Amino acid sequence: MIKSLAHPDYLALTSWLKTIRKQKGLTLRDVAERIDEPFQTVSKIEKAQRNLTILEYVEYCRAIEVDPAIGLDLIVKLSSKARYL
């Protein structure tokens, strides 16, 4: 199992989250308020310095008004393990 925050697939996911947030015109503080976390937590997530559980990921996606399935599809397509599906 992949556990590294520096894994390319995880970096792609956090980059995608940051891109969507910016496209929606949301600041780190906007998202932090929506998920009831300090803005530093949002920053750490986007910099891949903090891991997200699947439930946190869904909550984050809702905060930035994007379907969580889109990000999961991205990971499945990028994953070198996709051949096992």
C-alpha positions, 0 to 999 in steps of 0.5 A: 500500500502507498503511504507516502505523502510524496507519492506522485499520485497524492501530489497530483490529487492535492494539486488538483484540489488547490487548482479547483479551489482557486478556480472557484475563487476560494481562499485558504481561509474560505475553505478552512471556515467551511470545514471548521479547521485552521487555515494552516491545515488547508495549506498543509493539505494542499502542500501535501504535508498532511494526509487526508482520510477519505472522509476528510477528502469528501468534506474538502471536496464539498467545501470547494463544491466539486464532486469527490468522484472526479478526484478519485477518477484522476487517481485511478487513471494515474495510479500505476496499480490501475492494472490490477482493477 
